């Protein structure tokens, strides 16, 4: 990884999970308010996994101009639409079903159709969408983020597909859909949400400059990583 890319990483350590969740929820709401004030709309890409769940729960309790929010997803598992392991279902049950975001402004990846058809459909959904306002991402213990895994194509170069079919993922299910690294990087802000001792090596690899999937998310403004402070030691 280039040194400039490392300089564009801002690491924010929190002593507790609750502190991380509260800080992340506050920042999401702050950026939403700013985006709506300046542009009249807030385009947010959601992460799946365990860490965001508590943050979504806090957002459920918040007051916001929900009618201006547009929700997208960074990746999805190729499972039936109501499967409990779908990112879209977790977000819906934890948060989205309980606030007044118009249903047509929640843009779910139709991964139940299969990886290639779903990727094509989501690329079409995003064809009229410019920069995202905020992208939320996680970090796997192998350094993966969204559906971008080591030893797979990441789509970080200019001209990469907007959405990619992913096969033979190292974690079940093997078939997924992911936004490419280039499309995830096309955002005014990117926040990684990282917790758990299992992420220690991935964090160390990233901070040392090793090229992992998370490291190729390089928006112009850089990225902010909200993580447990113990992972920085």
Z-matrix of the N, CA and C atoms (Angstrom, degrees):
N
C 1 1.452
C 2 1.531 1 109.27
N 3 1.332 2 117.37 1 142.48
C 4 1.443 3 120.96 2 178.26
C 5 1.533 4 110.70 3 -69.55
N 6 1.336 5 116.21 4 148.35
C 7 1.459 6 120.26 5 179.47
C 8 1.513 7 111.26 6 -60.02
N 9 1.341 8 117.54 7 -34.84
C 10 1.453 9 120.42 8 179.52
C 11 1.527 10 111.40 9 -61.04
N 12 1.358 11 115.55 10 -38.27
C 13 1.464 12 118.99 11 178.63
C 14 1.515 13 110.88 12 -64.57
N 15 1.346 14 117.09 13 -38.07
C 16 1.461 15 119.86 14 177.62
C 17 1.523 16 111.44 15 -65.55
N 18 1.339 17 116.79 16 -37.24
C 19 1.462 18 120.05 17 178.36
C 20 1.519 19 111.69 18 -65.64
N 21 1.329 20 116.52 19 -22.55
C 22 1.449 21 120.84 20 -178.89
C 23 1.533 22 112.38 21 -85.41
N 24 1.325 23 117.41 22 5.55
C 25 1.470 24 122.22 23 177.02
C 26 1.525 25 109.04 24 -100.67
N 27 1.327 26 115.83 25 122.00
C 28 1.464 27 121.26 26 178.66
C 29 1.528 28 108.04 27 -110.66
N 30 1.323 29 116.30 28 116.88
C 31 1.461 30 122.25 29 -173.21
C 32 1.527 31 110.20 30 -98.50
N 33 1.331 32 117.12 31 124.16
C 34 1.460 33 122.79 32 -177.91
C 35 1.533 34 108.43 33 -119.61
N 36 1.318 35 116.70 34 107.80
C 37 1.456 36 120.83 35 -176.90
C 38 1.525 37 112.14 36 -94.13
N 39 1.350 38 115.79 37 141.42
C 40 1.463 39 122.02 38 179.90
C 41 1.523 40 108.84 39 -129.53
N 42 1.328 41 115.28 40 138.02
C 43 1.459 42 120.29 41 -174.77
C 44 1.519 43 112.36 42 -70.91
N 45 1.329 44 116.89 43 -26.74
C 46 1.463 45 120.90 44 -177.63
C 47 1.522 46 110.37 45 -132.12
N 48 1.331 47 115.63 46 157.12
C 49 1.460 48 120.53 47 174.92
C 50 1.524 49 110.29 48 -62.28
N 51 1.318 50 116.49 49 -39.96
C 52 1.463 51 119.98 50 179.28
C 53 1.521 52 110.87 51 -59.87
N 54 1.323 53 116.69 52 -41.15
C 55 1.459 54 120.39 53 178.71
C 56 1.517 55 112.14 54 -64.37
N 57 1.329 56 115.63 55 -41.48
C 58 1.467 57 120.33 56 177.01
C 59 1.524 58 110.54 57 -61.65
N 60 1.319 59 116.37 58 -47.64
C 61 1.464 60 120.98 59 -178.00
C 62 1.528 61 111.37 60 -61.60
N 63 1.319 62 116.55 61 -44.20
C 64 1.459 63 119.89 62 -178.89
C 65 1.521 64 111.44 63 -65.83
N 66 1.331 65 116.72 64 -40.53
C 67 1.464 66 120.08 65 179.17
C 68 1.523 67 111.10 66 -65.77
N 69 1.331 68 116.18 67 -41.44
C 70 1.462 69 119.70 68 -179.58
C 71 1.526 70 111.18 69 -66.65
N 72 1.327 71 117.08 70 -44.83
C 73 1.464 72 120.13 71 178.90
C 74 1.525 73 110.58 72 -60.93
N 75 1.322 74 116.67 73 -42.37
C 76 1.465 75 120.77 74 178.66
C 77 1.523 76 110.76 75 -60.74
N 78 1.322 77 117.27 76 -43.21
C 79 1.463 78 120.82 77 -178.21
C 80 1.524 79 111.41 78 -68.20
N 81 1.328 80 116.96 79 -39.44
C 82 1.470 81 120.29 80 177.25
C 83 1.529 82 109.77 81 -60.73
N 84 1.308 83 117.22 82 -47.16
C 85 1.461 84 120.96 83 -179.53
C 86 1.525 85 111.54 84 -65.78
N 87 1.315 86 116.91 85 -36.38
C 88 1.468 87 120.22 86 177.37
C 89 1.521 88 110.90 87 -64.01
N 90 1.333 89 115.60 88 -45.45
C 91 1.459 90 118.52 89 -179.35
C 92 1.525 91 111.35 90 -68.39
N 93 1.331 92 116.75 91 -33.66
C 94 1.460 93 119.81 92 176.37
C 95 1.520 94 110.53 93 -62.47
N 96 1.321 95 116.30 94 -47.33
C 97 1.465 96 120.40 95 -179.30
C 98 1.524 97 110.77 96 -60.24
N 99 1.325 98 116.33 97 -41.87
C 100 1.461 99 120.84 98 179.78
C 101 1.522 100 111.19 99 -65.47
N 102 1.339 101 116.80 100 -43.90
C 103 1.459 102 120.38 101 -179.18
C 104 1.524 103 111.32 102 -64.26
N 105 1.316 104 116.80 103 -44.17
C 106 1.468 105 120.26 104 -179.69
C 107 1.522 106 110.13 105 -65.03
N 108 1.316 107 117.15 106 -38.73
C 109 1.467 108 120.87 107 179.07
C 110 1.527 109 111.14 108 -62.61
N 111 1.331 110 116.51 109 -42.84
C 112 1.471 111 120.18 110 -173.72
C 113 1.526 112 113.15 111 -89.56
N 114 1.347 113 117.13 112 -32.23
C 115 1.467 114 119.07 113 -171.89
C 116 1.526 115 113.68 114 -126.65
N 117 1.312 116 117.55 115 -7.97
C 118 1.455 117 121.23 116 177.15
C 119 1.509 118 114.98 117 79.64
N 120 1.320 119 117.65 118 4.61
C 121 1.460 120 122.01 119 -177.65
C 122 1.526 121 108.62 120 -153.73
N 123 1.325 122 116.15 121 151.29
C 124 1.462 123 122.09 122 176.86
C 125 1.512 124 107.89 123 -128.26
N 126 1.324 125 116.72 124 114.34
C 127 1.463 126 123.07 125 -178.26
C 128 1.534 127 108.81 126 -104.64
N 129 1.322 128 115.44 127 111.10
C 130 1.458 129 122.97 128 -172.36
C 131 1.522 130 109.93 129 -119.43
N 132 1.330 131 116.37 130 131.80
C 133 1.460 132 122.85 131 175.27
C 134 1.523 133 108.47 132 -103.49
N 135 1.327 134 116.22 133 126.97
C 136 1.454 135 121.19 134 -175.91
C 137 1.521 136 112.40 135 -94.46
N 138 1.326 137 114.36 136 150.06
C 139 1.461 138 123.03 137 172.09
C 140 1.522 139 109.27 138 -100.46
N 141 1.317 140 115.87 139 153.84
C 142 1.453 141 121.07 140 171.75
C 143 1.521 142 109.83 141 -98.15
N 144 1.316 143 116.25 142 -163.99
C 145 1.449 144 120.50 143 177.85
C 146 1.518 145 113.03 144 92.28
N 147 1.322 146 115.91 145 -174.09
C 148 1.462 147 122.31 146 -172.82
C 149 1.523 148 112.09 147 -81.82
N 150 1.327 149 118.07 148 -44.10
C 151 1.463 150 121.24 149 -172.04
C 152 1.530 151 113.55 150 -58.72
N 153 1.347 152 120.36 151 -42.07
C 154 1.467 153 119.23 152 -177.57
C 155 1.527 154 114.33 153 -70.02
N 156 1.316 155 118.09 154 -17.55
C 157 1.466 156 120.37 155 -172.20
C 158 1.533 157 112.25 156 -55.97
N 159 1.330 158 116.67 157 -46.90
C 160 1.452 159 119.83 158 179.97
C 161 1.515 160 112.18 159 -66.14
N 162 1.326 161 117.07 160 -33.80
C 163 1.464 162 121.52 161 178.09
C 164 1.523 163 109.94 162 -66.20
N 165 1.321 164 116.78 163 -42.68
C 166 1.459 165 120.02 164 177.99
C 167 1.532 166 110.92 165 -63.61
N 168 1.316 167 115.77 166 -34.94
C 169 1.455 168 119.27 167 176.43
C 170 1.525 169 111.96 168 -62.95
N 171 1.335 170 117.02 169 -38.20
C 172 1.461 171 120.42 170 176.95
C 173 1.527 172 111.20 171 -68.63
N 174 1.319 173 117.02 172 -39.25
C 175 1.466 174 120.23 173 178.43
C 176 1.529 175 110.94 174 -63.69
N 177 1.315 176 116.15 175 -33.59
C 178 1.470 177 120.52 176 177.90
C 179 1.531 178 111.07 177 -57.98
N 180 1.310 179 116.73 178 -32.11
C 181 1.467 180 121.15 179 -177.06
C 182 1.524 181 112.83 180 -89.66
N 183 1.331 182 117.22 181 -4.76
C 184 1.458 183 120.98 182 -172.49
C 185 1.522 184 111.99 183 -86.01
N 186 1.314 185 115.14 184 161.69
C 187 1.457 186 122.78 185 171.17
C 188 1.523 187 107.88 186 -100.05
N 189 1.325 188 116.92 187 128.60
C 190 1.467 189 120.92 188 -179.43
C 191 1.521 190 108.99 189 -154.96
N 192 1.303 191 115.34 190 165.11
C 193 1.460 192 121.22 191 176.14
C 194 1.527 193 107.91 192 -82.34
N 195 1.331 194 115.85 193 71.07
C 196 1.463 195 121.51 194 -170.79
C 197 1.528 196 112.92 195 -58.75
N 198 1.300 197 117.92 196 -28.79
C 199 1.456 198 120.23 197 -178.67
C 200 1.514 199 113.78 198 -63.82
N 201 1.343 200 117.86 199 -16.76
C 202 1.461 201 122.11 200 179.78
C 203 1.531 202 112.72 201 -96.53
N 204 1.334 203 117.19 202 -2.18
C 205 1.467 204 120.68 203 -177.01
C 206 1.529 205 110.50 204 -86.90
N 207 1.323 206 115.38 205 135.72
C 208 1.467 207 122.40 206 169.54
C 209 1.528 208 107.43 207 -120.33
N 210 1.311 209 116.40 208 127.85
C 211 1.460 210 122.33 209 -173.49
C 212 1.518 211 110.30 210 -109.51
N 213 1.327 212 115.04 211 132.76
C 214 1.465 213 122.68 212 175.71
C 215 1.528 214 108.20 213 -128.05
N 216 1.319 215 116.63 214 172.37
C 217 1.457 216 121.59 215 -178.89
C 218 1.524 217 109.92 216 -127.36
N 219 1.339 218 115.37 217 138.76
C 220 1.458 219 120.30 218 -179.71
C 221 1.511 220 113.30 219 -75.64
N 222 1.332 221 116.77 220 -28.79
C 223 1.459 222 120.28 221 178.98
C 224 1.522 223 108.78 222 -162.48
N 225 1.317 224 114.77 223 167.21
C 226 1.456 225 120.34 224 177.94
C 227 1.519 226 110.03 225 -155.08
N 228 1.325 227 114.77 226 149.41
C 229 1.455 228 121.61 227 176.06
C 230 1.530 229 109.48 228 -85.37
N 231 1.327 230 116.28 229 142.29
C 232 1.465 231 120.38 230 178.59
C 233 1.529 232 109.02 231 -80.29
N 234 1.314 233 114.18 232 83.24
C 235 1.459 234 124.20 233 -179.04
C 236 1.526 235 107.58 234 -136.60
N 237 1.332 236 118.67 235 163.01
C 238 1.465 237 120.26 236 175.58
C 239 1.527 238 111.34 237 -53.43
N 240 1.316 239 116.53 238 149.91
C 241 1.460 240 121.15 239 -170.61
C 242 1.531 241 113.22 240 -59.07
N 243 1.334 242 118.37 241 -29.07
C 244 1.460 243 121.12 242 -178.91
C 245 1.527 244 113.04 243 -100.16
N 246 1.316 245 117.03 244 10.74
C 247 1.464 246 119.90 245 -179.69
C 248 1.529 247 109.85 246 -64.13
N 249 1.327 248 118.40 247 138.06
C 250 1.468 249 120.50 248 -176.50
C 251 1.524 250 114.22 249 -63.59
N 252 1.345 251 118.79 250 -17.72
C 253 1.460 252 120.23 251 -179.62
C 254 1.522 253 112.91 252 -93.61
N 255 1.321 254 117.53 253 4.72
C 256 1.466 255 119.88 254 174.93
C 257 1.528 256 109.73 255 -72.99
N 258 1.337 257 116.21 256 135.89
C 259 1.461 258 120.22 257 175.28
C 260 1.523 259 111.27 258 -60.22
N 261 1.321 260 116.28 259 -39.11
C 262 1.462 261 120.05 260 -178.00
C 263 1.526 262 111.45 261 -64.36
N 264 1.339 263 116.85 262 -36.90
C 265 1.459 264 118.75 263 179.97
C 266 1.527 265 110.64 264 -69.95
N 267 1.333 266 116.92 265 -42.71
C 268 1.464 267 119.41 266 178.21
C 269 1.521 268 110.42 267 -58.09
N 270 1.333 269 117.75 268 -46.95
C 271 1.455 270 120.92 269 -179.13
C 272 1.523 271 111.41 270 -63.98
N 273 1.334 272 116.27 271 -38.67
C 274 1.462 273 120.14 272 179.97
C 275 1.515 274 111.53 273 -65.10
N 276 1.329 275 116.14 274 -47.93
C 277 1.459 276 119.79 275 -176.31
C 278 1.525 277 112.13 276 -69.66
N 279 1.320 278 116.10 277 -34.50
C 280 1.463 279 120.34 278 -175.97
C 281 1.520 280 112.27 279 -81.10
N 282 1.340 281 116.25 280 -29.72
C 283 1.464 282 119.28 281 -169.07
C 284 1.528 283 113.69 282 -146.60
N 285 1.328 284 117.72 283 -59.80
C 286 1.465 285 120.68 284 -163.18
C 287 1.521 286 113.80 285 -64.74
N 288 1.324 287 117.91 286 -32.09
C 289 1.465 288 120.42 287 179.35
C 290 1.525 289 112.89 288 -70.98
N 291 1.315 290 116.90 289 -8.07
C 292 1.461 291 120.75 290 -170.75
C 293 1.525 292 113.40 291 -114.12
N 294 1.329 293 117.25 292 3.96
C 295 1.465 294 120.68 293 178.50
C 296 1.524 295 108.61 294 -128.67
N 297 1.334 296 115.74 295 169.13
C 298 1.468 297 120.88 296 -169.28
C 299 1.522 298 113.50 297 -92.77
N 300 1.330 299 117.12 298 38.21
C 301 1.467 300 119.29 299 170.36
C 302 1.524 301 107.48 300 -74.10
N 303 1.332 302 119.61 301 124.28
C 304 1.465 303 120.39 302 178.76
C 305 1.527 304 111.09 303 -55.55
N 306 1.323 305 115.93 304 136.72
C 307 1.474 306 119.93 305 -175.43
C 308 1.519 307 112.03 306 -57.20
N 309 1.343 308 117.25 307 -35.52
C 310 1.465 309 119.20 308 -177.60
C 311 1.528 310 111.77 309 -73.80
N 312 1.323 311 117.73 310 -5.35
C 313 1.455 312 121.56 311 175.78
C 314 1.532 313 112.13 312 -100.53
N 315 1.321 314 116.69 313 7.32
C 316 1.473 315 121.60 314 173.42
C 317 1.527 316 106.28 315 -107.16
N 318 1.310 317 115.68 316 107.89
C 319 1.469 318 122.60 317 -169.63
C 320 1.531 319 109.60 318 -101.71
N 321 1.311 320 115.52 319 92.70
C 322 1.461 321 122.64 320 -176.95
C 323 1.527 322 110.07 321 -83.04
N 324 1.324 323 117.32 322 141.72
C 325 1.468 324 121.29 323 173.59
C 326 1.531 325 108.20 324 -74.43
N 327 1.332 326 119.38 325 123.35
C 328 1.468 327 120.79 326 -177.38
C 329 1.527 328 112.10 327 -80.20
N 330 1.334 329 115.76 328 59.31
C 331 1.466 330 121.29 329 -171.50
C 332 1.518 331 113.40 330 -67.47
N 333 1.337 332 117.40 331 -15.98
C 334 1.463 333 120.48 332 176.78
C 335 1.529 334 111.61 333 -64.57
N 336 1.323 335 117.51 334 -15.80
C 337 1.475 336 121.11 335 179.27
C 338 1.525 337 112.56 336 -78.15
N 339 1.319 338 116.83 337 -14.25
C 340 1.459 339 121.68 338 -172.66
C 341 1.508 340 110.09 339 109.62
N 342 1.319 341 116.95 340 157.07
C 343 1.463 342 121.53 341 -169.27
C 344 1.528 343 113.07 342 -61.68
N 345 1.335 344 118.05 343 -51.54
C 346 1.460 345 119.16 344 -176.40
C 347 1.533 346 112.88 345 -66.55
N 348 1.339 347 119.02 346 -49.99
C 349 1.471 348 118.25 347 178.57
C 350 1.525 349 112.63 348 -60.79
N 351 1.323 350 116.95 349 -38.27
C 352 1.465 351 119.66 350 -179.31
C 353 1.525 352 111.38 351 -67.88
N 354 1.325 353 117.03 352 -40.59
C 355 1.463 354 120.03 353 178.23
C 356 1.525 355 110.79 354 -62.69
N 357 1.319 356 116.57 355 -42.63
C 358 1.465 357 120.29 356 178.29
C 359 1.519 358 111.23 357 -63.22
N 360 1.333 359 116.73 358 -42.86
C 361 1.461 360 120.67 359 -179.55
C 362 1.518 361 111.10 360 -64.86
N 363 1.334 362 117.17 361 -40.24
C 364 1.463 363 119.03 362 -177.52
C 365 1.524 364 111.06 363 -73.43
N 366 1.310 365 117.01 364 -33.30
C 367 1.466 366 119.64 365 173.89
C 368 1.523 367 109.99 366 -59.96
N 369 1.320 368 116.88 367 -38.32
C 370 1.460 369 120.66 368 177.10
C 371 1.525 370 111.02 369 -66.75
N 372 1.329 371 116.29 370 -41.37
C 373 1.463 372 120.47 371 177.30
C 374 1.524 373 111.17 372 -57.59
N 375 1.323 374 116.06 373 -38.33
C 376 1.464 375 120.97 374 -175.93
C 377 1.527 376 113.41 375 -88.77
N 378 1.319 377 117.31 376 -1.73
C 379 1.464 378 120.30 377 -173.09
C 380 1.527 379 112.87 378 -61.66
N 381 1.326 380 117.47 379 -28.98
C 382 1.462 381 120.69 380 -179.42
C 383 1.528 382 112.34 381 -101.83
N 384 1.321 383 116.72 382 6.96
C 385 1.470 384 121.57 383 -178.14
C 386 1.522 385 108.76 384 -99.25
N 387 1.302 386 116.11 385 125.02
C 388 1.464 387 119.31 386 176.82
C 389 1.516 388 110.58 387 -82.13
N 390 1.324 389 116.36 388 -134.82
C 391 1.462 390 119.90 389 177.89
C 392 1.525 391 110.83 390 -63.49
N 393 1.311 392 116.29 391 139.37
C 394 1.454 393 119.84 392 165.86
C 395 1.535 394 108.30 393 -71.01
N 396 1.311 395 115.72 394 156.88
C 397 1.464 396 119.11 395 173.74
C 398 1.524 397 111.30 396 -84.19
N 399 1.330 398 116.13 397 -38.61
C 400 1.461 399 120.38 398 -179.15
C 401 1.519 400 109.38 399 -151.51
N 402 1.314 401 116.26 400 133.91
C 403 1.466 402 123.34 401 173.85
C 404 1.518 403 108.36 402 -115.60
N 405 1.328 404 116.51 403 126.94
C 406 1.458 405 122.41 404 173.12
C 407 1.521 406 108.88 405 -100.49
N 408 1.315 407 116.33 406 134.48
C 409 1.457 408 121.92 407 -179.32
C 410 1.522 409 110.18 408 -137.16
N 411 1.316 410 115.21 409 155.23
C 412 1.456 411 121.70 410 172.60
C 413 1.515 412 110.38 411 -107.54
N 414 1.306 413 115.62 412 -177.07
C 415 1.462 414 122.49 413 178.24
C 416 1.512 415 108.16 414 -138.16
N 417 1.324 416 116.67 415 121.52
C 418 1.451 417 120.57 416 176.98
C 419 1.518 418 111.88 417 -82.63
N 420 1.324 419 116.03 418 164.44
C 421 1.465 420 118.64 419 -179.01
C 422 1.520 421 112.25 420 -67.76
N 423 1.338 422 117.58 421 -13.19
C 424 1.469 423 122.11 422 175.02
C 425 1.523 424 111.77 423 -99.30
N 426 1.329 425 117.46 424 7.44
C 427 1.459 426 121.78 425 -179.95
C 428 1.515 427 114.06 426 88.65
N 429 1.335 428 117.73 427 2.17
C 430 1.464 429 118.22 428 -178.34
C 431 1.525 430 110.35 429 -75.04
N 432 1.316 431 114.63 430 157.18
C 433 1.449 432 121.65 431 173.28
C 434 1.514 433 108.56 432 -143.59
N 435 1.346 434 117.01 433 147.57
C 436 1.470 435 121.50 434 -169.78
C 437 1.525 436 107.44 435 49.81
N 438 1.326 437 118.15 436 -131.26
C 439 1.459 438 120.65 437 176.34
C 440 1.515 439 112.35 438 -105.50
N 441 1.331 440 116.96 439 28.58
C 442 1.460 441 122.90 440 -178.22
C 443 1.525 442 108.65 441 -101.79
N 444 1.330 443 116.04 442 108.97
C 445 1.457 444 122.17 443 -173.21
C 446 1.527 445 111.40 444 -109.75
N 447 1.338 446 117.62 445 153.77
C 448 1.461 447 119.88 446 172.42
C 449 1.524 448 110.72 447 -54.02
N 450 1.314 449 114.91 448 146.28
C 451 1.475 450 122.26 449 178.07
C 452 1.526 451 112.48 450 65.93
N 453 1.324 452 117.37 451 19.80
C 454 1.460 453 123.27 452 172.54
C 455 1.530 454 108.54 453 -123.42
N 456 1.314 455 115.59 454 170.89
C 457 1.461 456 121.11 455 174.60
C 458 1.517 457 109.98 456 -74.23
N 459 1.326 458 117.36 457 135.18
C 460 1.456 459 121.38 458 -177.26
C 461 1.522 460 112.44 459 -107.87
N 462 1.319 461 117.72 460 -20.22
C 463 1.459 462 120.04 461 178.66
C 464 1.509 463 113.72 462 66.32
N 465 1.341 464 116.85 463 42.90
C 466 1.458 465 119.75 464 -175.77
C 467 1.522 466 113.96 465 -88.27
N 468 1.341 467 118.07 466 -13.92
C 469 1.453 468 120.61 467 -174.59
C 470 1.520 469 111.67 468 -88.98
N 471 1.310 470 115.13 469 157.39
C 472 1.456 471 120.73 470 177.99
C 473 1.525 472 109.81 471 -57.23
N 474 1.320 473 116.79 472 137.10
C 475 1.451 474 120.93 473 -178.36
C 476 1.511 475 114.07 474 89.44
N 477 1.335 476 117.63 475 0.39
C 478 1.468 477 120.77 476 177.50
C 479 1.522 478 109.56 477 -64.97
N 480 1.333 479 117.53 478 154.83
C 481 1.464 480 119.33 479 175.99
C 482 1.525 481 111.00 480 -58.66
N 483 1.312 482 115.64 481 151.87
C 484 1.460 483 120.70 482 176.09
C 485 1.523 484 110.54 483 -66.68
N 486 1.320 485 115.44 484 -48.32
C 487 1.468 486 122.24 485 179.20
C 488 1.516 487 108.30 486 -127.76
N 489 1.324 488 115.59 487 143.66
C 490 1.459 489 120.43 488 -173.44
C 491 1.520 490 111.23 489 -125.50
N 492 1.311 491 115.69 490 141.56
C 493 1.459 492 120.94 491 169.51
C 494 1.519 493 108.41 492 -77.54
N 495 1.311 494 116.39 493 134.00
C 496 1.470 495 122.28 494 179.91
C 497 1.519 496 108.19 495 -118.15
N 498 1.327 497 116.00 496 126.41
C 499 1.459 498 121.73 497 177.45
C 500 1.524 499 109.19 498 -122.45
N 501 1.311 500 115.70 499 156.93
C 502 1.469 501 122.13 500 177.52
C 503 1.529 502 112.15 501 57.24
N 504 1.320 503 115.98 502 39.89
C 505 1.461 504 119.28 503 174.53
C 506 1.526 505 109.05 504 -61.15
N 507 1.333 506 118.03 505 144.24
C 508 1.460 507 120.32 506 -177.47
C 509 1.521 508 114.07 507 -70.78
N 510 1.329 509 116.46 508 -9.78
C 511 1.465 510 121.03 509 176.93
C 512 1.521 511 108.02 510 -123.55
N 513 1.336 512 117.77 511 144.84
C 514 1.462 513 119.38 512 -179.31
C 515 1.531 514 111.02 513 -69.79
N 516 1.342 515 115.63 514 149.32
C 517 1.457 516 127.79 515 -5.39
C 518 1.530 517 110.36 516 -77.10
N 519 1.332 518 117.61 517 157.44
C 520 1.458 519 119.92 518 -175.69
C 521 1.517 520 114.33 519 -72.07
N 522 1.332 521 117.88 520 -23.08
C 523 1.454 522 121.55 521 -178.00
C 524 1.526 523 110.48 522 -104.71
N 525 1.318 524 115.21 523 131.90
C 526 1.458 525 121.70 524 -176.47
C 527 1.524 526 109.76 525 -148.37
N 528 1.305 527 115.20 526 173.29
C 529 1.461 528 122.52 527 171.46
C 530 1.517 529 106.96 528 -127.19
N 531 1.320 530 116.93 529 137.67
C 532 1.462 531 120.70 530 179.25
C 533 1.513 532 109.98 531 -139.41
N 534 1.321 533 116.00 532 142.28
C 535 1.452 534 118.41 533 164.74
C 536 1.520 535 108.13 534 -65.44
N 537 1.318 536 115.91 535 146.06
C 538 1.458 537 120.38 536 179.48
C 539 1.519 538 110.39 537 -72.64
N 540 1.330 539 115.42 538 162.04
C 541 1.466 540 119.56 539 177.59
C 542 1.521 541 110.84 540 -59.96
N 543 1.329 542 116.67 541 -37.71
C 544 1.468 543 119.57 542 179.64
C 545 1.518 544 111.16 543 -63.56
N 546 1.357 545 117.35 544 -41.84
C 547 1.468 546 119.43 545 -178.99
C 548 1.521 547 111.07 546 -71.84
N 549 1.325 548 118.18 547 -37.35
C 550 1.460 549 120.82 548 176.24
C 551 1.527 550 111.01 549 -64.52
N 552 1.314 551 116.59 550 -31.18
C 553 1.465 552 120.91 551 179.96
C 554 1.526 553 112.43 552 -75.97
N 555 1.321 554 117.22 553 -15.59
C 556 1.471 555 121.29 554 -179.78
C 557 1.524 556 109.25 555 -82.71
N 558 1.322 557 115.00 556 67.27
C 559 1.461 558 121.76 557 -175.49
C 560 1.514 559 109.39 558 -146.12
N 561 1.309 560 115.36 559 148.29
C 562 1.460 561 119.55 560 177.57
C 563 1.522 562 111.58 561 -69.46
N 564 1.322 563 116.92 562 -26.23
C 565 1.464 564 120.77 563 179.36
C 566 1.522 565 109.16 564 -151.65
N 567 1.316 566 115.91 565 147.34
C 568 1.467 567 123.12 566 176.22
C 569 1.518 568 107.87 567 -134.50
N 570 1.341 569 116.25 568 129.41
C 571 1.463 570 121.73 569 176.10
C 572 1.518 571 108.88 570 -122.10
N 573 1.335 572 116.39 571 125.26
C 574 1.460 573 122.08 572 170.70
C 575 1.526 574 108.14 573 -92.90
N 576 1.327 575 115.70 574 138.23
C 577 1.460 576 123.39 575 179.49
C 578 1.517 577 107.58 576 -115.74
N 579 1.331 578 117.20 577 114.55
C 580 1.469 579 121.12 578 -169.66
C 581 1.523 580 109.94 579 -133.02
N 582 1.322 581 116.82 580 125.56
C 583 1.460 582 120.89 581 175.32
C 584 1.517 583 109.48 582 -147.28
N 585 1.322 584 116.37 583 156.82
C 586 1.457 585 121.38 584 176.04
C 587 1.514 586 113.28 585 103.44
N 588 1.314 587 114.86 586 136.16
C 589 1.459 588 121.38 587 -178.31
C 590 1.524 589 112.43 588 -59.40
N 591 1.328 590 117.54 589 -28.05
C 592 1.470 591 121.24 590 -179.09
C 593 1.527 592 112.35 591 -62.85
N 594 1.331 593 116.98 592 -16.81
C 595 1.465 594 120.35 593 -177.97
C 596 1.537 595 112.62 594 -89.67
N 597 1.328 596 116.94 595 -1.16
C 598 1.469 597 120.09 596 -173.15
C 599 1.530 598 112.30 597 -56.09
N 600 1.341 599 118.14 598 -47.38
C 601 1.460 600 119.97 599 -176.59
C 602 1.513 601 111.23 600 -67.05
N 603 1.329 602 116.87 601 -39.48
C 604 1.469 603 119.91 602 178.89
C 605 1.525 604 110.51 603 -62.73
N 606 1.330 605 117.16 604 -41.86
C 607 1.460 606 120.77 605 177.44
C 608 1.526 607 110.20 606 -62.89
N 609 1.328 608 116.48 607 -44.74
C 610 1.467 609 120.37 608 179.82
C 611 1.525 610 111.00 609 -62.31
N 612 1.324 611 116.74 610 -42.27
C 613 1.463 612 120.25 611 178.36
C 614 1.526 613 110.77 612 -60.94
N 615 1.309 614 116.08 613 -45.25
C 616 1.463 615 121.19 614 -179.16
C 617 1.522 616 110.43 615 -62.10
N 618 1.329 617 116.50 616 -47.51
C 619 1.464 618 120.60 617 -176.80
C 620 1.524 619 112.55 618 -68.75
N 621 1.316 620 116.44 619 -24.39
C 622 1.463 621 119.50 620 179.14
C 623 1.525 622 112.59 621 -85.20
N 624 1.333 623 116.82 622 -6.29
C 625 1.462 624 120.33 623 178.34
C 626 1.505 625 114.89 624 97.97
N 627 1.322 626 117.68 625 5.45
C 628 1.455 627 119.72 626 177.31
C 629 1.525 628 109.83 627 -67.06
N 630 1.311 629 116.70 628 141.92
C 631 1.462 630 121.60 629 -178.06
C 632 1.528 631 109.67 630 -82.41
N 633 1.303 632 115.44 631 106.66
C 634 1.454 633 122.80 632 176.70
C 635 1.525 634 107.59 633 -123.56
N 636 1.329 635 118.72 634 164.81
C 637 1.470 636 118.41 635 -178.29
C 638 1.523 637 114.21 636 -52.76
N 639 1.325 638 117.64 637 -42.42
C 640 1.465 639 119.63 638 -178.94
C 641 1.524 640 112.25 639 -59.81
N 642 1.304 641 116.86 640 -30.90
C 643 1.465 642 120.43 641 -174.49
C 644 1.522 643 113.51 642 -73.63
N 645 1.331 644 117.94 643 -13.58
C 646 1.465 645 119.43 644 -178.94
C 647 1.527 646 111.99 645 -95.85
N 648 1.323 647 117.69 646 7.01
C 649 1.455 648 121.08 647 170.15
C 650 1.527 649 106.23 648 -86.84
N 651 1.321 650 116.68 649 104.43
C 652 1.465 651 120.58 650 -168.42
C 653 1.535 652 111.14 651 -133.25
N 654 1.324 653 118.11 652 69.14
C 655 1.461 654 119.43 653 174.57
C 656 1.522 655 110.70 654 -64.16
N 657 1.315 656 116.31 655 159.21
C 658 1.465 657 121.19 656 -177.30
C 659 1.520 658 111.07 657 -56.48
N 660 1.322 659 117.19 658 -39.04
C 661 1.467 660 121.06 659 -177.01
C 662 1.522 661 113.38 660 -82.05
N 663 1.330 662 118.67 661 -0.26
C 664 1.455 663 120.88 662 -176.99
C 665 1.517 664 111.67 663 82.69
N 666 1.326 665 115.98 664 -177.14
C 667 1.459 666 121.07 665 -178.13
C 668 1.529 667 109.78 666 -124.92
N 669 1.328 668 114.76 667 151.93
C 670 1.459 669 121.98 668 173.17
C 671 1.523 670 108.15 669 -112.03
N 672 1.320 671 115.99 670 132.95
C 673 1.447 672 121.58 671 179.80
C 674 1.520 673 108.52 672 -114.40
N 675 1.328 674 116.47 673 114.13
C 676 1.466 675 122.99 674 176.35
C 677 1.524 676 106.56 675 -95.74
N 678 1.322 677 117.53 676 119.25
C 679 1.465 678 119.77 677 -174.56
C 680 1.521 679 110.67 678 -150.29
N 681 1.344 680 113.54 679 164.49
C 682 1.446 681 119.23 680 174.52
C 683 1.521 682 110.36 681 -62.96
N 684 1.341 683 117.12 682 131.93
C 685 1.457 684 120.07 683 -175.31
C 686 1.516 685 112.07 684 -61.86
N 687 1.343 686 118.16 685 -25.88
C 688 1.462 687 120.44 686 179.00
C 689 1.522 688 111.62 687 -62.57
N 690 1.322 689 117.91 688 -26.75
C 691 1.462 690 121.29 689 -179.30
C 692 1.521 691 112.79 690 -73.32
N 693 1.332 692 116.66 691 -11.81
C 694 1.459 693 120.68 692 179.20
C 695 1.527 694 112.18 693 -91.87
N 696 1.328 695 117.18 694 -5.48
C 697 1.467 696 119.55 695 -175.64
C 698 1.524 697 110.32 696 -93.28
